Amino acid sequence: MSRIRSWFTGRPVTEATPAAGMEGANAAPRRGYEYGAAALSATNSQQAVSESQERLQILTQLHQAYLTCPWVSAPVDLIARTVTAGGLQIVYQTEEAGKKVPAEPPPVQRLRRLMRWVNPREDMVQLLRQTIIDLKLFGDAYIEVVRIAGEPVALYTLDATTMSVICDQHGEVTGYVQQLDGIRKVEFEPDEVIHISLDAPRGGIYGVSPAQKALLPVTAWLFTEATIKENFRQGDPPRVHVDLGSAQDTEVQQWREQYRVNNLGPKAVGTPVITTRKGEVNILDPRKVMDYLAASKQLRDEIIATFGVPPAKLGIIESGNLGGGTGEAQDKTFRVDTIIPVKALVLEKLNYHIVMLGFQIMDWAWEFGEIDYRDSKVVEEIRDMRLRNGSMTRNQYADEIGNPPVDGGDVAVLVDRQNIVLWNDMAAMSKAMIAAKTKGSNLELDPEADPEEPTEFQKAEKPAPPQMIAPPAAPGDDGTDPNLSPDDRPGGKNDATQGTPPKESVYGRDVRKLNESWERAYRVRRRQALNELPKVGP
């Protein structure tokens, strides 16, 4: 381990060493073979360049597709802009809730300085955006790391089409080589290049991009657009069959040239086809511009589906949005299925190679900033809902929108239609509402019950109405005439009601009398019905 003085920081530094717990990461070599690595392995730069010629042709086609097909460039650019929209941030990593963020140590300060200046031509957001564009277009992206005394001081993007990986047949990378125009060539050590690759179906040292998967519909779309361009360049003429009779070859050639001049091109639209010697003109098929446009749209949808980008994100207006979900649902799907995986892939490489290995930082990490993409009306409706149900206080609401706090604004309230209740008074409010509901019944709340305990009821003894209360009898008086003999008193021998069953009454009327009147009415109705029946027989 050599010890030198860095001209960049002006202090003695040592060369970078693997982070703690990573010393034995490559101690045990693998035994399996890697797909894409030659049998003899590309152990030198010349062999790696010669083996990548076929791949270079594919990458060149992808670059041409990016320049000529907007449905390739638009999704790639959209993904790169969305991932880097919030910028890059340094975040303290901790699993303990409420732990205070410590002051930034010197390595973190130097990492922040690298973020402010990555190279003379690009800033950090530009470098990351270019990296993501290469990643989604070619399947691989390369970043050159310039070190001084083992610590990164500058980052540069490398052209993915001219980069090749030097590895053995087991896929162990031993270096990188960049070959330009057959003359300029440079070799890199493994720690001088950050190689980011997408997933490949069979693994391998190179990734497979969405643009490569969509190469077939992209090619068909290019031919479709070329056909439409040529069709309109000639003025959208119909296909015709012309019979010139017994005309000579020279006359046929002359007529063909005249037809091209007089009947093809936008300026000749509407010009009639003129023939001589009774030549006949027949239209073989009508114009097919609408069919071409429908084919172009179908191919467009196939291309953007490969990139995982909803049509609405690219400005494509769908009729009725059939089966596409709402705009917010499409945006959420786009972020979960497309943006977050790219973020995780790029950050994993950068944090490992730059933050952990480059600056020996373990408690801090790079993260992309988040952007609130929701509509402002939706955001305010959610805040208002939280304020009304008590999950947010008034001062928290004011802090989010940048307004100063007010006295008493730290107390949560519940807004129930027109009622506003402090959460501290919820127990009393609940008891009051229950008491109001039970008003007029024989149930009442226990006045000695704890307000925090569940509600308990007890039956209330209702006093009888005053008119139903009989005056108390005098002592020794049973309510009868004291001059009557015992036989003449109620229940005696001479009592006229003795032995008579008690009367039953309904609504104050005798039940027996009611039954007799109902029986008489029944007999009368029965006789009338019998008299109305027709007589049968002589």
C-alpha positions in Angstrom: 0.0 0.0 0.0 1.8 3.1 -1.2 1.5 6.5 0.5 1.7 9.6 -1.6 0.6 13.3 -1.4 -2.4 14.2 -3.5 -2.1 17.5 -5.5 -5.9 17.6 -5.6 -6.4 17.7 -1.8 -2.9 18.7 -0.7 -2.6 16.0 2.0 -1.1 12.5 2.3 -3.5 9.8 1.1 -3.3 6.1 0.5 -4.5 4.1 -2.4 -8.1 2.9 -2.3 -8.7 -0.6 -0.8 -11.8 -2.7 -0.9 -14.4 -1.6 1.6 -14.8 -3.5 4.9 -16.3 -6.9 4.5 -15.5 -7.1 0.7 -11.9 -8.2 0.8 -12.8 -11.8 -0.1 -15.4 -11.1 -2.7 -13.3 -12.5 -5.5 -11.3 -15.0 -3.5 -13.2 -18.0 -4.9 -13.4 -18.1 -8.7 -16.5 -19.5 -10.4 -16.5 -22.8 -12.3 -19.4 -22.2 -14.8 -19.1 -20.7 -18.2 -20.6 -17.4 -19.3 -22.8 -17.1 -22.4 -21.2 -14.9 -25.1 -17.6 -15.6 -24.0 -15.6 -17.3 -26.7 -14.2 -20.8 -26.1 -10.7 -19.5 -26.1 -11.9 -16.4 -24.3 -11.1 -12.8 -25.3 -7.9 -12.6 -23.2 -6.5 -9.6 -25.1 -7.9 -6.4 -26.6 -7.2 -7.5 -30.2 -9.3 -10.6 -29.9 -12.1 -8.7 -28.0 -12.3 -6.2 -30.8 -12.4 -8.8 -33.6 -15.2 -10.7 -31.7 -17.4 -7.6 -31.3 -17.6 -6.8 -35.1 -21.0 -8.5 -35.4 -22.3 -6.8 -32.3 -21.0 -3.5 -33.6 -23.3 -3.8 -36.7 -26.3 -4.4 -34.4 -25.4 -1.4 -32.3 -25.0 0.8 -35.4 -28.5 -0.2 -36.5 -29.9 0.7 -33.1 -28.2 4.1 -33.3 -29.8 4.7 -36.8 -33.2 3.6 -35.4 -32.8 6.2 -32.6 -32.1 8.9 -35.2 -34.8 8.0 -37.7 -37.7 6.5 -35.6 -39.3 8.9 -33.1 -41.0 6.0 -31.3 -37.5 4.7 -30.3 -36.0 8.1 -29.3 -39.1 9.4 -27.5 -39.4 6.5 -25.0 -35.7 6.4 -24.4 -35.5 10.2 -23.8 -38.6 10.1 -21.6 -37.2 7.4 -19.4 -33.9 9.2 -19.0 -35.5 12.6 -18.2 -38.0 11.0 -15.7 -35.3 9.1 -13.8 -33.0 12.2 -13.4 -35.8 14.8 -13.0 -35.3 15.1 -9.2 -31.5 15.3 -9.5 -29.0 13.3 -7.5 -28.8 13.6 -3.7 -26.6 12.3 -0.9 -28.8 10.7 1.8 -27.7 9.4 5.2 -28.6 5.7 5.6 -30.0 4.6 8.9 -32.5 2.0 10.1 -33.2 3.6 13.4 -36.3 5.8 13.4 -35.8 9.4 14.6 -32.0 9.1 14.6 -30.4 12.5 14.1 -28.4 13.0 10.9 -24.7 13.6 11.8 -22.5 16.2 10.3 -21.0 15.2 6.9 -17.5 13.7 7.3 -14.7 14.8 4.9 -15.2 11.8 2.5 -18.9 12.9 2.0 -17.8 16.5 1.4 -15.4 15.3 -1.3 -18.2 13.2 -2.8 -20.4 16.2 -2.9 -17.7 18.1 -4.6 -17.5 15.4 -7.3 -21.3 15.8 -7.8 -20.8 19.6 -8.5 -18.0 19.0 -11.0 -17.8 15.7 -12.8 -15.9 16.8 -16.0 -15.4 20.0 -18.0 -18.1 19.2 -20.5 -21.0 17.6 -18.5 -22.7 18.0 -15.2 -23.9 15.1 -13.1 -27.5 15.1 -14.5 -26.2 15.2 -18.1 -23.8 12.3 -17.4 -26.5 10.2 -15.8 -29.0 11.0 -18.5 -26.6 10.0 -21.3 -25.8 6.8 -19.4 -29.5 5.9 -19.2 -30.0 6.7 -22.9 -27.1 4.3 -23.8 -28.5 1.7 -21.4 -32.0 1.7 -22.9 -30.8 1.9 -26.5 -27.8 -0.4 -26.6 -28.3 -2.5 -23.4 -25.0 -1.4 -22.0 -23.5 1.8 -20.6 -20.0 2.7 -19.7 -18.6 5.4 -17.4 -14.9 6.2 -17.2 -13.6 6.9 -13.7 -10.6 9.1 -13.4 -8.8 8.6 -10.0 -6.1 10.5 -8.2 -4.5 8.5 -5.3 -7.3 5.9 -5.6 -10.1 8.4 -5.2 -12.5 9.4 -8.0 -12.1 13.0 -9.2 -13.9 13.0 -12.5 -16.4 10.9 -14.5 -16.9 10.6 -18.2 -19.4 8.8 -20.5 -17.9 6.2 -22.9 -19.4 5.4 -26.3 -21.2 2.0 -25.9 -20.8 1.1 -29.6 -17.0 1.2 -29.5 -16.5 -0.5 -26.1 -15.6 -4.2 -25.7 -15.3 -6.3 -22.6 -12.1 -8.4 -22.0 -12.9 -11.5 -20.0 -12.2 -15.2 -19.7 -14.5 -18.0 -20.7 -16.0 -17.9 -17.2 -17.0 -14.2 -17.6 -14.5 -12.8 -15.2 -13.7 -9.3 -16.5 -10.1 -8.4 -16.7 -10.4 -5.1 -18.6 -12.1 -3.1 -21.2 -11.0 -1.8 -24.6 -12.3 1.1 -26.8 -11.6 0.9 -30.5 -12.4 3.8 -32.8 -12.1 3.9 -36.6 -9.5 1.1 -36.5 -6.7 3.5 -35.5 -7.4 4.9 -32.1 -7.6 2.4 -29.3 -7.3 2.6 -25.5 -7.4 -0.1 -22.9 -8.9 0.3 -19.4 -8.3 -1.6 -16.2 -11.5 -3.1 -14.6 -11.6 -0.4 -11.9 -11.4 2.4 -14.4 -14.8 1.7 -16.0 -18.3 1.3 -14.5 -20.2 -1.2 -16.7 -24.0 -1.1 -16.4 -25.9 -3.7 -18.4 -29.6 -4.6 -18.7 -30.9 -8.1 -18.2 -30.3 -10.7 -20.9 -32.3 -13.9 -21.4 -29.2 -16.1 -21.3 -27.0 -13.9 -19.2 -23.7 -13.0 -20.6 -21.3 -10.1 -20.5 -23.6 -7.8 -22.6 -27.2 -6.8 -22.0 -30.2 -6.8 -24.3 -32.0 -3.5 -24.7 -35.7 -2.8 -25.4 -34.6 -1.2 -28.7 -33.0 -4.4 -29.8 -36.1 -6.4 -29.0 -38.2 -3.9 -31.0 -35.9 -4.0 -34.0 -38.3 -5.9 -36.2 -41.3 -3.6 -35.7 -39.0 -0.6 -36.0 -37.8 -1.8 -39.4 -41.4 -2.4 -40.6 -42.3 1.1 -39.4 -39.5 2.6 -41.3 -40.6 0.8 -44.5 -44.2 1.9 -43.9 -43.2 5.5 -43.4 -41.0 5.3 -46.5 -44.0 4.0 -48.5 -46.2 6.8 -47.2 -43.5 9.4 -48.1 -43.1 8.0 -51.6 -46.8 7.8 -52.1 -47.3 11.4 -51.1 -44.3 12.5 -53.1 -46.0 11.2 -56.2 -49.3 12.9 -55.3 -51.0 9.7 -54.1 -51.8 8.4 -57.6 -54.0 5.3 -58.1 -52.5 2.2 -59.7 -53.7 2.0 -63.2 -53.6 -0.4 -66.2 -53.2 1.2 -69.6 -53.7 -0.7 -72.9 -52.1 1.2 -75.7 -53.2 -1.2 -78.3 -50.7 -1.8 -81.1 -48.3 1.0 -80.1 -44.6 0.6 -80.8 -42.1 0.3 -78.0 -40.8 3.8 -78.5 -44.4 5.1 -78.3 -45.0 3.2 -75.1 -41.8 4.5 -73.6 -42.7 8.1 -74.6 -46.2 7.7 -73.1 -44.7 6.4 -69.8 -42.4 9.4 -69.5 -45.2 11.8 -70.2 -47.3 10.1 -67.6 -44.6 10.5 -65.0 -44.3 14.2 -65.9 -47.9 15.1 -66.2 -49.7 12.8 -63.8 -47.2 12.1 -60.9 -46.3 14.5 -58.1 -48.4 16.9 -55.9 -48.7 19.5 -58.7 -50.3 16.9 -61.0 -53.1 15.9 -58.7 -56.4 15.9 -60.6 -54.8 15.8 -64.0 -56.6 13.3 -66.3 -54.8 10.4 -67.9 -54.8 11.0 -71.7 -54.2 8.2 -74.2 -54.2 7.9 -78.0 -55.2 5.2 -80.5 -58.1 4.1 -78.3 -55.9 3.2 -75.4 -57.9 2.2 -72.3 -57.1 3.1 -68.7 -58.4 0.9 -65.8 -57.9 1.6 -62.1 -56.5 -1.6 -60.4 -57.1 -0.6 -56.8 -58.1 2.5 -54.8 -55.8 4.6 -52.7 -54.5 2.9 -49.5 -53.3 5.8 -47.5 -55.6 5.1 -44.6 -54.4 1.5 -44.6 -50.8 2.7 -44.4 -51.6 5.0 -41.6 -53.3 2.3 -39.6 -50.3 0.0 -40.1 -48.0 2.8 -38.9 -50.1 3.2 -35.7 -50.1 -0.5 -35.0 -46.3 -0.7 -35.4 -46.0 2.4 -33.2 -47.9 0.7 -30.4 -45.8 -2.4 -30.6 -42.6 -0.3 -30.3 -43.6 1.7 -27.3 -45.0 -1.4 -25.6 -41.5 -2.9 -25.7 -40.1 0.1 -23.8 -42.9 -0.1 -21.2 -44.1 3.5 -21.8 -47.9 4.3 -21.8 -49.2 6.1 -24.9 -50.4 9.1 -22.8 -46.8 9.8 -21.6 -45.7 10.3 -25.3 -48.6 12.6 -26.2 -50.6 9.9 -27.9 -54.3 10.7 -27.3 -56.4 7.5 -27.1 -60.1 7.6 -28.2 -62.1 7.1 -25.0 -59.0 5.6 -23.3 -60.5 2.1 -23.8 -58.6 -0.4 -21.6 -55.8 2.1 -20.9 -56.9 3.2 -17.4 -56.8 6.8 -16.1 -53.9 9.1 -16.7 -52.8 8.8 -13.1 -53.0 5.0 -13.3 -50.8 5.0 -16.4 -48.3 7.2 -14.8 -48.1 5.0 -11.7 -47.7 1.9 -13.8 -44.9 3.7 -15.8 -43.0 4.6 -12.7 -43.3 1.2 -11.0 -42.6 -1.0 -14.0 -40.1 1.2 -15.9 -38.6 4.0 -13.9 -37.9 2.4 -10.5 -36.0 -0.6 -12.0 -33.7 1.7 -14.0 -33.2 3.9 -10.9 -32.2 0.8 -8.8 -29.9 -0.5 -11.5 -28.0 2.7 -11.9 -27.8 3.6 -8.2 -26.5 0.1 -7.3 -23.5 0.5 -9.6 -22.7 4.1 -8.7 -23.0 3.5 -5.0 -20.8 0.5 -5.1 -18.0 1.8 -7.4 -18.0 5.4 -6.4 -19.4 5.8 -2.9 -18.3 2.6 -1.3 -15.1 1.6 -3.1 -14.0 5.1 -4.3 -14.6 7.1 -1.1 -14.9 4.3 1.5 -18.3 5.7 2.6 -20.7 3.1 4.1 -23.4 5.2 5.9 -24.2 7.6 3.1 -25.5 6.8 -0.4 -26.6 8.4 -3.6 -30.4 8.6 -4.3 -32.5 10.2 -7.1 -34.8 12.9 -5.8 -38.5 12.4 -6.1 -40.9 14.7 -8.0 -44.6 15.0 -7.0 -46.2 14.4 -10.4 -49.8 14.6 -9.1 -52.2 17.4 -10.1 -52.3 20.3 -7.7 -56.1 20.0 -7.2 -55.7 16.3 -6.2 -52.9 17.2 -3.8 -55.1 19.9 -2.1 -58.1 17.6 -1.9 -55.9 15.0 -0.1 -54.6 17.6 2.3 -58.1 18.9 3.0 -59.3 15.3 3.6 -56.5 14.7 6.1 -57.2 18.0 7.9 -60.9 17.1 8.3 -60.4 13.6 9.6 -57.7 14.7 12.1 -54.7 13.0 10.6 -53.1 16.4 9.9 -53.1 19.5 12.0 -53.6 23.0 10.7 -49.9 24.0 11.3 -48.7 20.9 9.4 -50.9 21.9 6.5 -49.5 25.4 6.6 -45.9 24.1 6.8 -46.4 22.0 3.6 -47.7 25.0 1.6 -45.1 27.4 3.1 -47.4 29.5 5.4 -46.5 30.4 9.0 -48.1 28.6 12.0 -50.9 30.0 14.1 -51.6 29.6 17.8 -53.6 26.5 18.5 -52.9 25.1 15.1 -51.1 22.0 16.5 -54.3 20.5 17.8 -56.0 18.0 15.5 -59.7 18.4 14.9 -62.5 16.3 13.4 -64.8 18.1 11.0 -68.1 16.1 10.7 -70.2 18.0 8.2 -71.0 21.2 10.1 -69.5 20.2 13.5 -65.9 20.8 14.5 -64.7 18.9 17.5 -61.2 18.7 19.1 -59.8 15.2 19.3 -59.4 15.8 23.1 -63.2 16.2 23.3 -64.1 13.1 21.3 -65.0 11.1 24.4 -67.4 13.8 25.6 -68.8 14.2 22.1 -69.5 10.5 21.7 -71.3 10.4 25.1 -73.4 13.4 24.1 -74.4 11.9 20.8 -75.4 8.7 22.5 -77.4 10.5 25.1 -79.2 12.5 22.4 -80.1 9.2 20.6 -81.5 7.6 23.8 -83.5 10.7 24.8 -87.2 9.8 25.5 -86.5 6.1 26.1 -86.3 4.2 29.3 -82.5 4.0 28.9 -80.0 6.5 30.3 -76.3 6.7 30.7 -74.6 5.8 33.9 -73.6 9.2 35.3 -70.8 7.6 37.4 -69.2 5.7 34.4 -65.7 6.5 33.2 -65.9 8.7 30.0 -63.0 6.6 28.5 -64.8 3.3 29.1 -67.4 1.8 26.8 -71.0 3.1 27.2 -73.3 1.3 29.7 -77.0 1.9 30.0 -79.4 1.5 32.9 -83.2 1.5 33.0 -84.9 4.6 34.3 -88.0 4.3 36.5 -90.6 6.5 34.9 -93.1 8.1 37.3 -96.8 7.4 36.6 -99.0 10.3 35.4 -100.7 12.2 38.2 -104.3 11.3 37.0 -103.4 7.6 37.3 -102.3 7.8 40.9 -105.1 7.0 43.4 -105.3 9.0 46.6 -104.0 7.0 49.5 -106.6 5.2 51.6 -107.1 6.1 55.2 -105.7 3.8 57.7 -108.1 0.9 58.2 -110.4 2.0 55.3 -110.9 -0.4 52.3 -112.8 2.2 50.1 -116.3 0.9 50.9 -119.2 2.2 53.0 -118.4 1.4 56.6 -122.2 1.2 57.3 -122.7 -1.9 55.0 -122.8 -5.3 56.5 -120.2 -7.8 55.5 -122.7 -9.7 53.2 -123.5 -6.5 51.2 -119.9 -5.5 50.6 -118.1 -6.5 47.4 -117.5 -10.2 47.4 -120.2 -10.9 49.9 -123.3 -13.1 49.6 -125.5 -10.3 48.4 -123.0 -9.0 45.8 -124.8 -9.0 42.4 -121.5 -9.4 40.5 -120.6 -12.6 42.4 -120.0 -15.5 40.0 -120.1 -13.3 36.8 -117.0 -13.6 34.7 -115.0 -10.4 34.3 -115.6 -8.4 31.1 -113.0 -8.2 28.5 -112.9 -5.0 26.6 -111.2 -3.8 23.4 -110.8 0.0 23.0 -113.4 0.3 25.8 -116.1 -2.0 24.3 -117.3 -5.3 25.7 -115.8 -8.2 23.7 -119.0 -10.3 24.0 -121.2 -7.6 22.6 -118.7 -7.2 19.7 -118.9 -10.9 19.0 -122.7 -10.9 18.9 -122.8 -8.0 16.5 -120.2 -9.6 14.2 -122.3 -12.9 14.2 -125.5 -11.0 13.3 -123.8 -9.2 10.5 -122.4 -12.5 9.2 -125.8 -14.1 9.1 -127.3 -11.2 7.2 -124.6 -11.2 4.5 -124.9 -15.0 4.2 -128.7 -14.8 3.5 -128.1 -12.1 0.9 -125.5 -14.2 -0.8 -127.8 -17.3 -0.9 -130.7 -15.3 -2.3 -128.5 -14.0 -5.1 -127.5 -17.5 -6.3 -129.3 -18.6 -9.5 -131.9 -21.3 -8.9 -131.1 -24.7 -10.4 -133.9 -27.1 -11.6 -137.6 -26.8 -12.6 
